[in-house]
Amino acid sequence: MLFNRSLGHIMQQLQALFNQAFEALELDQKHASVGLSNRPDLCDFQCNGALALAKQAKKPPRQLAEMIVESVKNLIAAQGQADDYAFDIAGPGFINIKLADSLLEQLADTQSSDERLGVSTTEAPQTIVLDFGGPNVAKEMHVGHLRCAIVGESLQRVAQFVGHKTISDVHLGDWGLPYGKTILELKHQKPDLPYFDENHQGEYPEESPVTLEELNRLYREGNERCKNDDAALEEARFITAQMQKGQSGYHGLWKHFVDVSVQAIRKNYERMDINFDYWYGESDSYAYIDRVAKVLNEKGILVESEGAQVVHVAEEADGENPLPPLIFFKKDGAVTYGTTDLATIFQRQEDFAPDQIYYVVDQRQGMHFKQVFRAAEQAGFLNKKDGGTTLPLHIGYGTINGPDGKPMKTRDGQQIFLGGMLNEVFEAAKVLLPTAEDEQCKADGVSQEQLDQLAEEIAMAAIKFNDMKNNTATDYSFDMNQCTRFEGKTGPYLQYAVARINSILDRATNAGITAGAIKLSNEFERKLVFTLLQLNDTIHKAFEKHEPSVICDHAYEIAQVFSRFYTECPILNQEPEVQASRLKIVELTKAILSLELNLLGIKTPHKIYTKRETA
């Protein structure tokens, strides 16, 4: 790793120096905190501890600040780095710290020469299983499946980039009561199918008796039937239990449902560039359920309660709101989501022995995962063979609302299908672009097919960035017209920024200008370089917080700062040294923006054609 002195490393050094200075002056070190400046126009870092400690030290805050600075300066001088830092005391006693331009130049040159752009890899690589996606078989994916896919994919990419081994599993919802309801409805509508003939012998038809559209309809109608008819609901439960036990007709239908559904599910994920290592479903855990039940019985934690078999997971810390027990077997012997999730942990421990398991699932499932995690801990399923412990983590996300702040629905109150939503955003992006008959498109030899591909990439950027710019746990409103704009905090704006940089680089190449050492000559260059140098801390913070929005914020800040740099710092018609330096800064900006957008799952087209201009 070339980047031994990152901005984060320098801040750690400063923190250590201030801690030493506070200790030498017998000041409380909890007030020695050094952080990024709230006034970047004045300084790079700041320490406000003198104001908090002035009364205790019985000195005016400015005088105390001067004593602290003097102590820190002496420590820095002893390390031979006196020229790297400048100190200033502002107002009543704020300690401002500014890095020397020469230090920033050195850091930026080193960053640009590093293939990882200065992002360090972890010293303790882990194996992390990511459980995200989770669409239900037998019905079309809807807008509620968007966030887990987008966020999960980004978390996977970030974890890989910082050096961890990731194993992703879509974990299909393919094993519960919805399939019993769907089979029941099909039985009512097509009772003569061989799957319902108890005397049927031999193989069942290879082709599914229903299409995906018919599956959606059957599920809705079966669900409605069971809402209004208790006897139908009981029959659906019986069918579910029989299906799970392997009854040939019901199990055969279930396999058809899975095959038909997964084809459509794969298309949606491929379109969004969402990738999984495994396409397991809840059904894959079924082979482990008896083994799990045996362990639970041996440990004496699987007990009967009102006819069902449960694991009590309440703890003293729950207080007056004890966590309900995890139901392992229902009265009729059917399993629950808790059963399959617990068995899946058992399976993953055997197959992967992970250090962590991320569950990227709706935050409203928080209680469910507490139950599962506690039951897994009681059963010993989190204990690794090497003596370590697997840490399961529920990364809950909020809901997507419409522009009115209410859950997204169609006009008649139905769920919005994911494929339909993707198509709508694609059409909105397409409107922003010219046709192949446009003069610039003709001149560049751009076909309509290429413009459609560009619209697709812009649409996916709009959807993904609009989601991930929000804190994962918060709800947000989806406004298609807003998120597809080339202005503001949007994915297309960032794509346009990269395309604009490509245009600059292409013109520089045509002019014979080559990049060279970075030499800062004004505040706009300095601001951009300082922002770029925050990449390492940004990526690691995003990983540690499991929060892609951290990357979104930094990428957007870079694009904004670069826009001002672009206006104030021309490259052509400058002295060769200035040209070379600014071109290097531009190249570094492109590399970092491209990396961050890739970690968000967003593509960066080389050129973007719009109806107003071309970048």
SVG drawing of the C-alpha trace seen along z (x, -y; Angstrom):
<svg xmlns="http://www.w3.org/2000/svg" viewBox="-66 -37 79 81">
<polyline fill="none" stroke="black" stroke-width="0.4" points="0.0,0.0 1.6,-3.3 -0.7,-5.6 0.9,-5.6 -0.1,-9.2 -3.7,-9.6 -5.9,-12.5 -7.3,-10.2 -3.9,-9.2 -2.9,-12.8 -6.0,-13.5 -5.1,-10.6 -1.6,-12.0 -3.0,-15.4 -5.4,-13.8 -2.5,-12.0 -0.5,-15.2 -3.4,-17.1 -4.0,-14.3 -0.3,-14.6 -0.5,-18.3 -3.7,-18.1 -2.0,-15.5 1.1,-17.7 -1.1,-20.7 -3.1,-18.5 -6.3,-19.1 -9.1,-16.6 -8.4,-14.7 -12.0,-14.2 -12.0,-17.8 -9.0,-17.3 -11.1,-16.1 -9.8,-17.2 -12.2,-17.1 -12.8,-18.4 -13.5,-22.1 -17.0,-23.5 -15.5,-26.5 -13.4,-24.9 -12.9,-28.4 -10.8,-29.2 -9.0,-25.9 -8.9,-22.1 -9.3,-20.9 -10.3,-22.4 -10.2,-21.8 -12.6,-23.6 -11.4,-22.2 -10.0,-25.4 -13.5,-26.9 -14.9,-24.0 -11.9,-23.9 -11.2,-27.6 -13.2,-27.8 -11.7,-24.6 -8.2,-25.8 -8.9,-29.3 -7.6,-30.9 -9.1,-33.0 -10.0,-30.6 -7.7,-32.3 -4.8,-32.1 -5.5,-28.4 -5.7,-27.9 -2.3,-29.6 -0.8,-27.2 -2.3,-24.2 -1.0,-25.3 2.5,-26.0 2.6,-22.5 1.4,-20.9 3.9,-22.9 6.8,-21.7 5.7,-18.1 5.4,-18.6 8.8,-20.3 10.4,-17.3 9.0,-15.1 10.5,-17.3 7.1,-18.3 6.8,-21.9 6.4,-23.1 3.4,-20.8 0.9,-22.6 -0.2,-26.1 -2.2,-27.1 -4.5,-30.0 -6.6,-30.9 -10.0,-32.4 -12.7,-34.2 -12.8,-33.4 -10.5,-30.4 -11.1,-28.1 -8.0,-26.4 -7.8,-26.2 -5.4,-23.9 -4.4,-24.2 -2.3,-21.8 0.5,-23.1 -0.1,-23.1 3.1,-21.1 1.7,-18.4 -1.6,-18.3 0.3,-18.1 2.3,-15.2 -0.7,-13.4 -2.7,-13.9 0.2,-12.8 0.6,-9.7 -3.2,-9.0 -3.3,-9.4 -0.4,-7.0 -2.1,-4.3 -4.3,-1.8 -6.6,-1.8 -6.7,-5.6 -5.4,-5.6 -8.2,-3.3 -6.6,-0.9 -7.7,2.7 -8.7,4.1 -6.1,5.6 -8.6,8.2 -10.5,9.6 -13.7,11.4 -16.2,13.7 -19.5,11.8 -22.7,13.4 -25.2,10.9 -28.8,11.9 -30.7,9.5 -33.3,9.5 -35.8,11.9 -38.6,11.7 -41.5,14.0 -42.1,16.7 -45.5,16.9 -46.0,13.2 -44.3,10.4 -41.7,8.3 -43.0,5.0 -41.5,1.6 -41.0,2.9 -38.2,5.1 -36.2,2.2 -34.3,0.9 -33.0,4.2 -31.6,5.0 -30.0,1.6 -28.6,1.3 -27.5,4.9 -25.6,4.8 -23.7,1.6 -22.9,3.1 -21.5,6.1 -19.3,4.0 -18.0,1.9 -17.2,4.9 -15.3,6.5 -13.4,3.3 -12.1,2.9 -10.8,6.5 -13.6,8.8 -14.8,12.0 -18.5,11.7 -21.1,14.4 -24.5,13.1 -27.7,15.0 -31.0,13.8 -32.9,16.0 -36.2,16.4 -39.4,16.5 -40.6,19.8 -41.9,21.9 -44.8,20.4 -48.6,20.0 -48.9,17.8 -48.1,20.9 -50.8,22.9 -53.3,20.2 -52.1,20.1 -52.4,23.9 -55.8,23.8 -57.1,21.2 -55.6,23.1 -57.4,26.2 -60.7,24.4 -60.2,23.0 -58.6,26.0 -59.5,29.1 -58.8,31.5 -55.0,30.8 -53.1,34.0 -51.4,32.4 -54.8,32.7 -55.4,36.4 -54.5,38.6 -54.3,41.6 -51.9,40.0 -48.8,42.0 -45.6,41.2 -44.1,37.8 -46.0,34.5 -45.9,32.2 -42.6,30.4 -44.3,27.2 -45.9,25.0 -49.7,25.0 -49.7,21.2 -47.8,18.1 -46.4,15.5 -49.4,13.2 -51.7,16.0 -49.7,16.7 -50.1,13.1 -53.8,13.3 -54.1,16.7 -52.3,15.4 -54.5,12.3 -57.7,14.3 -56.5,17.1 -55.6,14.5 -59.0,12.9 -60.8,16.2 -58.9,17.1 -59.7,13.7 -63.4,14.3 -63.6,18.1 -62.1,19.7 -62.5,23.1 -60.5,22.1 -57.8,20.7 -57.5,24.0 -57.4,25.9 -54.6,23.6 -52.7,24.2 -53.1,28.0 -51.9,27.7 -48.9,25.7 -48.0,28.3 -48.4,31.1 -46.3,29.2 -43.5,28.8 -43.7,32.5 -43.1,33.3 -46.6,34.4 -45.9,35.0 -48.7,33.0 -48.4,29.9 -44.6,30.1 -44.7,30.4 -46.8,27.3 -44.5,25.5 -41.5,26.3 -43.3,24.8 -44.1,21.7 -40.5,21.3 -39.2,21.8 -41.7,19.4 -41.1,16.7 -37.3,17.0 -37.0,16.3 -38.7,12.9 -36.9,12.2 -33.5,12.8 -34.4,10.4 -35.2,7.6 -32.0,8.1 -29.9,8.4 -31.4,5.1 -30.4,3.4 -27.0,5.1 -27.7,6.8 -25.5,9.9 -25.9,13.0 -23.5,15.9 -26.4,18.2 -30.0,18.4 -31.2,20.3 -34.7,20.1 -36.4,20.8 -37.0,24.3 -33.3,25.0 -33.2,24.8 -35.9,27.5 -33.4,30.3 -31.8,28.9 -35.0,28.4 -35.0,31.9 -31.3,31.5 -32.0,28.0 -35.0,29.4 -32.8,32.2 -30.3,29.7 -33.0,27.5 -34.5,30.6 -31.1,31.8 -30.6,28.4 -34.0,28.4 -35.1,25.1 -37.8,26.4 -40.9,26.5 -44.7,26.9 -46.9,23.9 -50.6,24.0 -50.1,26.9 -47.1,25.3 -43.4,25.9 -41.5,22.7 -38.2,21.3 -38.5,18.8 -36.3,15.8 -37.3,13.2 -34.5,11.7 -34.5,9.8 -33.3,6.7 -36.7,6.7 -38.3,5.3 -42.1,4.9 -42.1,5.8 -40.7,9.3 -39.9,10.6 -42.5,13.2 -41.3,16.8 -40.1,17.9 -42.6,20.4 -40.7,23.3 -43.5,25.7 -47.2,24.6 -50.0,26.7 -50.4,28.4 -46.7,29.1 -46.1,26.4 -43.0,24.3 -42.7,20.5 -40.3,17.9 -38.6,18.2 -38.0,21.9 -36.5,21.4 -34.4,18.5 -33.0,20.4 -32.3,23.4 -30.6,21.1 -28.2,19.9 -27.4,23.5 -26.8,24.2 -24.6,21.1 -22.5,22.0 -21.9,25.4 -21.3,24.2 -19.4,20.9 -18.6,20.4 -19.1,16.6 -17.8,13.9 -20.9,11.8 -24.3,12.2 -26.0,9.1 -29.8,9.3 -30.8,6.4 -34.5,6.5 -37.4,4.1 -36.8,2.5 -40.4,3.5 -39.0,7.1 -36.8,6.0 -38.6,8.1 -38.5,11.2 -34.7,11.0 -34.2,10.4 -36.2,13.6 -34.1,15.6 -30.8,14.2 -31.5,15.0 -32.7,18.5 -29.6,19.1 -27.4,17.9 -29.2,20.2 -28.8,23.1 -25.1,22.5 -25.6,21.9 -23.4,18.7 -20.4,20.6 -17.8,21.2 -15.6,24.3 -12.5,22.2 -13.8,20.9 -15.0,17.6 -18.5,16.3 -20.7,15.3 -22.3,11.9 -25.8,11.6 -26.9,8.1 -30.2,6.8 -29.7,3.8 -33.2,2.5 -34.4,0.1 -37.3,-2.3 -40.2,-2.4 -40.5,-4.1 -43.4,-6.6 -44.8,-8.6 -44.3,-12.3 -47.3,-12.8 -45.4,-11.1 -47.8,-8.1 -46.8,-4.5 -46.5,-4.0 -49.6,-2.5 -51.4,-2.5 -54.5,-4.7 -56.7,-1.8 -54.6,-1.1 -52.6,1.9 -48.9,2.4 -46.6,1.0 -44.7,3.8 -40.9,3.3 -40.6,3.9 -43.3,1.3 -41.5,-1.2 -38.2,-0.6 -39.9,-1.1 -41.5,-4.3 -38.1,-5.8 -36.5,-4.6 -39.1,-6.4 -38.6,-9.6 -34.9,-9.4 -35.4,-8.8 -37.4,-12.0 -34.3,-13.9 -32.2,-12.6 -32.2,-13.5 -33.0,-11.0 -30.5,-9.5 -31.6,-12.2 -29.9,-14.9 -27.0,-16.6 -24.5,-15.8 -25.6,-12.2 -25.4,-11.9 -21.9,-13.4 -20.8,-10.9 -22.5,-8.0 -24.7,-7.3 -27.6,-4.9 -31.0,-4.9 -30.1,-1.6 -27.1,-3.3 -29.2,-6.2 -31.7,-3.8 -28.8,-2.1 -27.7,-5.5 -31.3,-6.2 -31.3,-2.8 -28.0,-3.7 -29.4,-7.1 -32.6,-5.6 -30.8,-3.1 -28.6,-5.8 -31.6,-7.9 -33.3,-5.1 -30.3,-3.9 -28.9,-7.3 -32.3,-8.6 -32.6,-5.6 -29.1,-5.5 -28.7,-9.3 -31.1,-8.8 -30.1,-7.1 -31.0,-3.5 -33.3,-3.3 -35.4,-6.3 -38.5,-6.4 -38.2,-8.6 -40.4,-9.9 -39.8,-8.9 -40.4,-11.6 -39.6,-10.4 -39.3,-13.9 -37.0,-15.1 -34.6,-12.1 -34.1,-12.0 -32.9,-15.6 -29.3,-16.5 -29.3,-19.1 -29.3,-18.8 -28.4,-15.8 -29.2,-13.1 -27.5,-10.1 -27.8,-11.7 -26.1,-14.8 -23.1,-12.8 -23.0,-10.8 -23.0,-14.2 -20.1,-15.4 -18.1,-12.4 -19.0,-12.8 -18.0,-16.5 -14.6,-15.4 -14.2,-12.9 -14.8,-15.8 -12.1,-17.9 -9.7,-14.9 -10.5,-14.3 -9.8,-17.9 -6.6,-17.9 -5.4,-14.8 -6.2,-16.4 -4.2,-19.5 -1.3,-17.4 -1.4,-18.3 -0.2,-15.6 -0.7,-15.4 2.1,-16.2 2.9,-16.9 0.1,-18.6 1.0,-22.2 -1.7,-24.1 -2.1,-27.7 -5.5,-28.8 -8.3,-28.1 -10.4,-26.2 -7.7,-23.7 -7.0,-23.3 -10.6,-22.8 -11.0,-20.1 -7.9,-18.2 -8.7,-18.3 -12.2,-16.9 -10.7,-14.1 -8.3,-13.2 -11.3,-12.2 -12.0,-9.1 -10.3,-6.6 -12.2,-7.7 -15.4,-7.9 -15.3,-4.3 -14.3,-2.9 -17.0,-4.9 -19.6,-3.6 -18.5,-0.1 -18.4,-0.5 -21.8,-2.2 -23.3,0.1 -24.5,-3.2 -24.1,-3.9 -25.4,-7.4 -22.0,-8.3 -20.6,-7.6 -23.4,-9.5 -22.7,-12.6 -19.0,-12.5 -19.6,-12.0 -22.1,-14.8 -19.7,-17.1 -16.9,-16.3 -19.2,-17.0 -20.2,-20.4 -16.6,-21.4 -15.4,-20.3 -18.1,-22.4 -16.6,-25.5 -13.0,-24.3 -14.2,-23.8 -15.4,-27.4 -12.4,-29.1 -9.5,-26.9 -9.2,-26.6 -6.5,-24.2 -6.0,-25.5 -4.0,-28.7 -2.2,-28.2 1.5,-27.8 2.6,-24.2 3.2,-23.5 -0.3,-24.8 -1.9,-22.7 -0.1,-19.5 -1.2,-20.0 -4.8,-20.8 -5.0,-17.9 -3.8,-15.6 -6.4,-16.9 -9.1,-16.4 -7.9,-12.8 -7.9,-12.1 -11.5,-13.5 -12.7,-11.3 -11.1,-8.2 -12.6,-8.8 -16.1,-9.7 -16.1,-6.6 -15.0,-4.4 -17.6,-5.8 -20.4,-5.5 -19.3,-1.9 -19.5,-1.1 -23.1,-2.4 -23.8,-0.2 -24.0,-3.1 -22.5,-3.1 -20.6,-6.1 -21.2,-6.7 -18.3,-8.2 -20.5,-10.8 -24.0,-12.0 -26.2,-13.5 -29.1,-15.7 -31.5,-18.0 -29.7,-21.0 -26.0,-20.1 -23.5,-17.3 -21.0,-16.4"/>
</svg>
